[in-house]
């Protein structure tokens, strides 16, 4: 029973230390609290190809390997 209490106390102290470290990251060089930066996105969506309309109102891919092919018109 005492071992379980010691393990639980050690676990809580580690969790407390982790939150203290996280709070340290949101301070500037002078030790003042600043707004924490947002985490960077790991994946970005691929850019949609540029689409142009011709004289007849049909849409075509403007550049790239599919240049000139019909494409869905943006709404």
Buried (B, 14 or more C-beta within 10 A) or exposed (E): EEEEEEEEEEEEEEEEEEEEEEEEEEEEEEEEEEEEEEEEEEEEEEEEBEBEEEEEEEBBBEEEEEEEEEBEEEE
